[in-house]
Amino acid sequence: MKLTCIGAAHEVTGSCHYLEACGKNILIDCGMEQGPDIYENQSLPIESKDIDYILLTHAHIDHSGLIPLQCKQGFQGEVVTTFATADLCRIMLKDSAHIQEFEAGWRNRKAKRSGGEHFEPLYTMTDAMAAIDCLSPCEYGDRIRLCEGIEIRFQDMGHLLGSSCIEVWITEEEVTKKIVFSGDVGNKNQPIIKDPTKVAEADYVVIESTYGNRLHGEDRPDYVEEFARILRETFAKKGNVVIPSFAVGRMQEILYFIREIKNRGMVPELPDFEVFVDSPLAVEATNVFHKNVKSCFDTEALQLVEAGINPLTFPGLKLSVTTEDSIAINNDRRPKVILSASGMCEAGRIRHHLKHNLWREECTVCFVGYQAAETLGRRLLEGIKEVKLFGEPVMVRAKIESLKGISGHADKEGLLDWLSGFQTEVQRVIVVHGEDTVTEEFAQAVEETFGYPTYAPYSGGSLDLRTNEIVREGSMLRKQKEKPAGLKAKAAWERVIRAAGRLLEVATESRGMANKDLAKMETEISNLIQKWEKKGES
């Protein structure tokens, strides 16, 4: 009965946790890392063919994107998730496979010209279809017997259509433990979808910490009014409003806001303005939203539907699917709104639209979601004056805006509020899915607020769920441009130093080592670690 953290450990993306219980090997999420990758992720200690189940919290690629790779490597088990998540995965995993194949083709064309080596895609469309065939959807709230000794239940977490926390009951040798995986905790009062569901009981809680040290604001901003202001100011200058947005979830929320803005006539400067959704994935995802109205929509959105109003469409909405459609958007000189993926500007059609609009003073780039450290989106928000797109330098003259507080993730207060729902004593809270120092900061906040013991693991860190003992701390090895020999030597010395520290603890207990001697040795060990950190690759 052991839990090992593989991905999203002191990092924001690549969520993956490995649960060993009742003779079964279970993954909770199997996500792809996106954006900067800080730490070396440890490999799964088992082969893909030996994974029995994957429990999927939601469809975002940083939680689901490596399931096709597991299928490529031999996984044939069940992927258990909600119906809405399964619907979204059927389009998102195929889209991800298309990106892998496209990138491989581009690299191989370059390699053929330069004599370079052949590049294999991470996975193909065949692998994505194999993953889709493994999907086993279920309803919110149903308690399901997964196998002998293990039961599970999915609860709505209000982060994305179909998103869930997963309750897992494990009974092994007459000992029962319950562990709850939060997935991504949704922000309250989001349009369209419901608020997060609180859970009353758990022995262990694994919780994300994306905004674990930040607040969205004391008062919920009026997103519609603020967005209308941005549109009015930009259209008055005859510019475009470019919105980098995740194709699933955030894109639909922005459409919801624009429908209301148009309905209320809040942009008199250009009341019939056009909105281009330049993302085939977003078009398909919007259809999935329409399919899951009854199970996932909140009261306000459901009332619109029951009144015969489609909350995600309006006059002037243009759906761009083909490459020709996308190119035509930038050939049209009329002021407009351009919604395109990806949300952090790291890939996709949005980079073409930035190339055509960033240098124009009359335009606005409006961010509506989280921007991870070192991504192009974060650098634009931080005020960078020039960027490189498709090998060309582009001056940043457009106005850079951000709709403060609009996020699919709960902030620090929201995360703590969700944790307050537990009415039994939690044995330990495991903090994951946050930037490097944020996991530690939020773990401290949990201890100060509730008194629960916490653990912010690095990749490979594991916990014995029967005894609540940390079995392994995990690897703190950073990804750096180092000489392989230097990297290996540094890692080896760090392991020796950590082992020495553990031996000192044993020596203290067994031999009664004087405190002053122990303190001296601990100082020497700390100095050694700092020395190796400074030496880097040398």
N, C-alpha and C positions, 0 to 999 in steps of 0.2 A: 504494500500500500504506500506508493511513493509518487511524488510529483516532481518533475524536472522541467525547469524553464529553458526553452531552446531559443526562442526569438522574442523580440520586443523587450529585451532586458537592458535597462538603461538606454533604450532607444525607443522611438515612437512607432516604427513600423515593423512588419515581419512577425506578427503575433503567432506564437506556437508553443504549446505546453504539452508535455508527455506524461500521461498518467498510467501507472502500472498497478493493476488491482485485479483480484479474482482470476489470475492467470491470463488476463487480457491486456493488450497494448492499445492504448487509446490516445489520440491526439485531440486537443481542444484548439481549434483553428490551425491553419497551415498556410500562413501568409507570406507574401513576397515583400522583401525590403524595398522601399522606394525612397528616392532622394539619397542624401549622404548616409554612408554606412560607417559608424564609428568603431564598433567593436567586432571582433571575430566571433561569429556564431559557432557554437559547438555543433558537431554533427549528431543526428539522432543515433542512439546507441543500438538501434535495431535496423534491420533491412525493411524496405517499404512493404515487401510481401508479408511481413510479420505484423503489420498494423491491422488490427481488427476493426476499429471504428475511428472515424473522424467526426467530432461534434463541432458544428460550425455556428458561431455566434451571429455572423451576418456576412453579406456578400462583398463588402469592400475588398479589393485585391490585396491589401496589406493583411487581410485575415484569411483569404481564400485562394490567393493566386498561385500557391505551389501545390495545390491538390493534383493538377494535371501532371506535375513532375513525379509525384508519388505513384500515380497510375503508370507513367512511363517506366518507372523502376520496379513495378510489380504489385502495387496495391490493388486489391480486389474486394475490399470490405465495403461497408456502408458509410455514406456521408449523411449523418442525421442532422436535420435543420428544419426551419419553418417553411411553410408553403411559399410565402413571399420571397424568402431568401433563395429557395430553390429556383423560383421563376427568374430572379435577377441573375443567379449564377449561370443559368442557361444562356444568357447573352454576354455576361461579363467575362466568363472563362473563355468563350470563343473569341471575344475581342482581344483578350490578353494573348491567346495563341496566335492570332493574326499579327499582333505587334511583334511577337518573338520571331515569327517566320519572315516578316517584312525586314526586321533588323538584320537577321541572318543573311537574307538575300542581298541587302545593301552592302554588308561587310564582305560578302563573298565576291561581289562585283569589283569592289576595291582591291581585294586580295588577288583576284585574277589578273588585274592590270599590273599590280606591283610584285607578283610572285609570292604573295603571302600564303599562310596556311588556311585551309578550309575551316569555316566557322559553323558549328552545329547550333541550331536554336535550342534554347532551354527546354522547350517542348513544342509540339505541333498541334494542329487542329485535331488530329486523331487522338492525341492524349487528352485534349480538352473534352472531346466527345465521350471518351472513356470515363472521365471524371463526372460528367453530367449523367451518365448511365448509373453511376453509383449513388446518386442523390436519393435519399429516403425521407421525404417531407412529413412533418407532423403539425398538429395544431398547438397554438399557445395554450398553456395550462393543463395539458394532458400529462399525467404521470405515466411514464413508459418503462416497462421492464426491458432493459437493453440486453441483459444476459443474466445468468445465475449470479446473484449477489450485487448487481448494479442496476439502479433505476435512475431515470433522468426526467427533467421537466424544463421546458422553455418558457420564459416570461418576457413580455414586451419591454424593451429598454428605451424606446423612443429616440433612437439615434438615426436609424434608417428604416425604410420599409422592411419589415420582417426581422429587424434586429432583436437580439435576445440576450438575457443572461441565462446561464444554464445551471440548474441545480442538479447535483450528482450525489446520490446516496450509495455508499459502498458498505457492504457487510462481508467481512472476511474473518473466518475463525471466531465467529460469535461477537466480533467487534464491529460496530457501525459508526462510520464517520460521514459527515455531510460537507461537501465542498461546493462553493458557489463561484462560478466564473462570471464576472460582470460583463465581459465583452466591452464594447464602448458604451459608456453611460451617456444617454441623451440629455440635451439641454431642455429645460422646461419651457413650455409655451411655444414650442416650434410650430410653424404652420403645418397643416395636413395630418401629421402623425401624432400619436398619443404621448403622454408623459411617461417617464420610466416607472416601472412597477417595483415597489419595494418588496424585499424578501424578509421574513421574520426570523428564520433559524439557520444557523450554519456553525460548523466547527472551524472551517477555514474559508476565507474569502480571498479570491484573486481579483484585484481591481486595477483598472487602468488609471493613469495619472497625467494624461496629455496636458490638461490645464491645472495640474495639481498645485501650482504656486501662483496662479493668476485668477483674477476676477473679471467677469464680463462687464461689470458695472453695477452700481447700486440699484439703479432703476432700469428696467428693460426699455431700451430705446424704441422709439416709434420707427420701425424699419421702413414702413411704407412712406412716411413723410420724409425721412432722411434720404431714401432712395429717389423719391420724386425731386428733391432739391438737386441731387447730383444730375439727374436727367435734365431739369430745367436749365441749370447753369451751363451744361455742356452743349445742349441744343441751341442755346442763345449764341454760342460761339461758332455754331455750325460744325461741331465736332461729333465724333463717335464715342459712345460709352462701351468699352471693351471689358467684359467680365470673365476672368478665368474661373472656371467652376467645375467641380466634380460632376461628371455626367449623371450620376445616380444620387438622388437625394437633394443636394444643394441646387442643382439645375431646376428641379421641379418647384422648390421653394421660391426661387426668384420668379418663375413664371406665375406662381400664385400671387406674389406681390405686384407684379406688373399688371395682372388682370384687374386687381383692385385699383391701382393707380389710373388705369384707363377708364374704368367704370366710374370713378369719382371725378374724372376730368382734371387731374392734378398737374398736367403739363400743357397749359394753354398755348405755350410757344410752338408746340408741334403735337397736337392732339392725336393725329393719326400716324405717329411714328411706328416704324417697323422694327421687329425684333427677330433676329436671325439666330436660330439654335443650330450651331455648326458642329454637330456631333451625331453620327449615326447611332452610337450607343445610347445617347440621351433620348433620342426619338423612341427607340425600343423600350428603354426603361420607363418612359412616361406611359407607354401602353401597359406595362406591368403595374404601375400605380393604379390605373383605371380598373385593372382586373381584381385588385385586392382592396377595394373600397370598404367593404363591410368589416373585414377583420382588422384593418390597420388604420383607417382614417379616424381622426378625432371628431368630436361632436360638431365643431364649427364647419369643418370641411364636409362632413356627412350631411349636414343640413343644406348646404349648397347643392350637393348632388341630388338630394331628395326633392329640391325645388326645381330640378331640371337644368341646373347651371353646372357647366364643366369648369371646375376651379383652375384648370391648367391650360386653358386656351382662351383666345381673344382675337378680335380683328387685328390684322397686321402681323400675326405670328407666321414666320417663314421657317420651314424645316429644311435644313441643308444636309443632304446625304452623300452625294457624289463629290469627287474631287473637283469637278467642274463647277458644282454649286458653290463650293468653298471659295474657289478662285474668284468667282463672280461677285462675291460680297465685297471684296476690296477694290473691284473695278467700279462699284457703285459709289458715287461721291456724295450721296445724300446722307444727312445725319441719321444715325441708327444705333440700335443696341446690338452688340455681338456677344452672344454667350457661347463659349467654347471650352473644351477640355484640353489639357489637364488643369486641375485646380491650383497646382503649385508651379505651373509654367515649365515643368521639366520635360515635357514631351507633347506630341499631338499638334492639332491644328492651331491651338492658341498661339504658338510661337510664330506662325505666319502672320497672324493678326497683330501681334505685338510689333513685328518687323514693319508693318505698314502703318502703325498708329503711334508707337512710342515717341517718335521724333516730332510729332505734330502738337504744337502748343494748345490747339483748340480741343484736343481729345482728352478723355479721362480713362484711366485703367482703375477699375473698382474691384477690390478683393472682398470676397464674401465667405472666406473660410480660413482654416488654420494653414500657416505657412511654416514648414519645418526649417530648421537652421540650415543655412548655406544653399537653399534652393533659390532659383531665380526669383520666385515670388517674394521670399523673405528679403532678398537683396534690394528689390525694387521698393519694398516698404521701408527699408532702412535708408533709402535715399541715394542709391548708386546713380551716378550720372551718365554712365555709358555701359552698354551690354554688348555681347557678341551673339548674333543669331545667324545660323547657317554660314558661319565663317566670316560674317561681315560685322563691323562695329556699328552700333545704332545709338545715337544720342537719346537720352531720356528727357524729353521736354514736356510730355503729357503730364497732366495732373494725376497724382497717385492718391487714390482714396481707399478707405476701408470701412465697411459697415461694422462698426464696433459692436461686439457682443453677439453678432450673428454667427453661430457655430453649432454644429451637430453634437459637440462634446459639452458635457457639464463642466463648469468651472470648479475651483476648489470648494466653494460653498455647496455646489450641487453634488459633488462627489461625497462630501461629508454628510450631506442631508440624506443621500441614498444609504450610506452606511448606518445612519441613525435608525433605519427601519429594523435592524436586527435586534430582537428582544431577548435572545439568549447570549450567554457569554461566548464570544468568538475567541478561539484558542490562538489564532494568528491571522493577520492580514498580510497577504503577499502583494507587493506593489510593483506593477509592471507598466509597460506601454507609456513611457514618459521620457523626456530628454534627460541626459546623463545625470545632472544634479537634481532635477525635479523629482525623480523617484524617491531620493533620500529626503528631500524637503517635505514631500507629502507623507511619507512614512512617519516622519517626526510629528507632523500635524495630527495624524491618526492616533499616535500614542498619547499626545497631549490632550486630545479631545475625548477619547474613549478609554484610554488605558490599555488597549489591546497590544500585545506584542506584534511587531511587524518584521518583515523581511523584504528587502529590495534586491532580488538576486541578479547576478550577472549570468550570461549564457552558460548553461551547464549546471547552474545552482540547483540543488535538489533538497527536498524536505520529506522526512519520514512522517506520514500522516497518522500513523498509529501512536508514535511517541512524541510528535511535535518537535523533533530534533532536526537541525540542519545537517544534512549528510555531507553536502559539498557546497562550498561558497560560490563556485562558478569562476569563469575566466575573465580577468580584467584586461586581457590582451587587446590593445587597440590596433586598428588597421592603419598602418603607416607605410610610407615609402622608405623602407629600410632594406639594407642588404640582408639576404636570407640568413647568413651566418650570424649577423648581429642580432637579428630578430629572435632566432632560436636561442642564442646565448642569454639574451635578456629574459626571455620567457623561462628558461631553465633556472636562472638565478632567482627570479621572483618566486618560483615554486620552492626552491631551497629555503629562501628567506621565510616564506609563509610556513613551511614545515618546521623551521627552527622556532618560530613563534609558538606553534602548537606544542613542541617539545618542551619549551620553557614553561608553558602552562602546566603540563604534566609534572615537570620537575618541581614546580612550586608546590603542587598539591601533595606529592609523594615524599619530598625531602624537606619541606618547610623552608625553602630558600628565602633569605631575608628580602624584605620589600625593596630595600635600597639597591641590592644586587640585581633584582628583577628589573627595577626601573632603569638601571644602567644598561642592561642588556637590551631592553625594549628600545631605548634611545639609539643604541648602536644599530639595531635592526631597522629602525625608522630612517636613520641616516643612509644605510645601504640602499633602501628602496628609493629615496630621493636622489641618491647618486646615480642609480640606474636610469631613473626618469630623465635626468639632465643629460646623461651621456647619449641617450637615444640610440642611434644606429652604430655608434663607435664600439 
